[in-house]
Amino acid sequence: MANLDAGTDVDYSRQRQGNGLYFFVIEGSVEIAGTRLERRDALGLTPEGDNGDQVQVKALGQAEVLCIDVPLH
């Protein structure tokens, strides 16, 4: 879980190669891997996507985001 100030950019790295990532925006507004998300939005990313093992998370306003690193195999 991360509390982010507006304008903050962070890179999230997968905990294990091959895992999927599931992001849930608890509060605020963020852009994750080029997708804008608002309060209560979610985004799932697979390792086969264009994002590779690192995903950029940018807070567009004050935000609270949960990321779950999910084993897929």
Secondary structure, 3 states (H helix, E strand, C coil): CEEECCCCEEEEECCCCCCEEEEEEEECCEEECCEEECCCCEEEECCCCCCCCEEEEEECCCEEEEEEEECCC
